[in-house]
Amino acid sequence: MNIADIKNSKNIRFTDARIELLEILIHESRPICFEDIKQRIKMNKATFYRNIAKFVEEDIVSTFESNDKKSYFEIKVDTHPHFICNHCHAISCVSPLNNITLEGYTIDSVILKGTCKLCQ
């Protein structure tokens, strides 16, 4: 996914700050929190969260909370599970798990928690 695709599919105003934030999210290989990118963006924390909230509302970004009580964000490309280590709190994207269905439910996210390979 690229910014042009997002601009063409969404009817929101794309400010320089929003484009900067989207570029970072698009190029990340894992979910990130504000602390992960605060040195790379030219916006304060309130502006960051206001823009992220708009992206979540517009279904551009997905979000979840980790064991460390931080919110993590990533570009919404496909629904896939995440693994969170209970010891080091590392977050990894996991290949989609096949055949997970709950009759009458829509699954938006799956979070798996346990001990990662490094902490074993």
C-alpha positions in Angstrom: 0.0 0.0 0.0 1.2 3.5 -0.7 0.0 7.0 0.1 -1.5 7.6 -3.3 -3.7 4.5 -2.9 -4.8 5.8 0.5 -5.5 9.3 -0.8 -7.6 7.9 -3.7 -9.7 5.7 -1.4 -10.3 8.0 1.5 -12.1 11.3 1.7 -10.1 13.1 4.3 -7.7 16.0 4.3 -4.1 14.9 3.9 -1.9 17.5 5.7 1.9 17.4 5.7 1.8 15.9 9.2 -0.6 13.2 8.2 1.5 12.3 5.1 4.6 12.2 7.3 2.9 9.9 9.7 1.6 7.6 7.0 5.0 7.3 5.3 6.5 6.1 8.6 3.7 3.6 9.2 3.8 2.3 5.6 7.5 1.6 5.9 7.5 -0.1 9.3 7.5 -3.9 9.3 5.9 -4.2 12.7 3.4 -2.3 14.8 4.8 0.9 16.5 3.9 3.1 19.4 4.3 6.8 19.8 7.6 6.3 21.7 9.0 4.3 18.8 8.7 7.3 16.4 8.6 10.5 18.4 12.1 11.4 17.4 11.3 11.0 13.7 8.1 13.1 13.5 7.6 16.8 13.6 4.4 16.8 15.7 3.6 16.7 19.4 2.0 13.8 21.2 -1.5 15.3 21.0 -1.3 15.9 17.3 0.0 12.4 16.8 -2.9 10.8 18.6 -5.5 13.1 16.9 -4.2 12.0 13.5 -4.0 8.3 14.5 -7.6 8.5 15.8 -8.7 9.9 12.4 -6.8 7.1 10.6 -8.4 4.4 12.8 -11.8 6.0 12.2 -11.2 5.9 8.4 -10.0 2.3 8.6 -6.5 3.2 7.4 -4.7 2.1 10.6 -5.4 -0.7 13.1 -4.5 -0.5 16.8 -4.1 -2.6 19.8 -2.8 -2.3 23.4 0.2 -4.4 24.5 1.2 -5.8 27.9 3.1 -2.5 28.6 -0.2 -0.6 28.3 1.0 1.3 25.2 -1.1 1.5 22.1 0.5 0.2 19.0 -0.4 1.1 15.4 0.1 -0.3 11.9 -1.3 0.3 8.4 -4.3 -1.8 7.9 -3.5 -4.1 5.0 -4.8 -7.5 6.1 -6.1 -8.9 9.3 -3.3 -11.0 11.0 -2.5 -12.0 14.5 0.2 -10.5 16.7 2.4 -12.3 19.3 3.4 -10.3 22.4 6.1 -11.7 24.7 5.1 -11.6 28.3 8.8 -11.1 29.3 10.4 -8.6 26.9 7.1 -7.2 25.5 8.4 -7.6 21.9 5.6 -7.6 19.3 5.7 -9.8 16.2 3.3 -10.1 13.3 2.3 -13.7 12.8 1.2 -15.4 9.7 -2.6 -15.6 9.6 -4.0 -18.6 11.4 -6.3 -20.6 9.2 -9.8 -21.6 10.0 -10.4 -19.3 13.0 -14.1 -18.7 12.9 -16.7 -17.9 15.5 -20.2 -18.3 14.3 -22.0 -15.0 14.4 -18.9 -13.0 15.1 -16.5 -10.8 13.1 -12.9 -11.1 14.1 -10.9 -7.8 13.8 -7.8 -8.9 15.6 -6.1 -11.8 17.3 -3.4 -11.3 20.0 -1.4 -14.2 21.1 0.7 -13.9 24.3 3.4 -16.1 25.7 7.2 -16.3 25.7 9.2 -15.5 22.6 12.1 -17.5 21.2 14.7 -15.1 22.7 13.2 -15.3 26.2 12.8 -19.1 26.3 
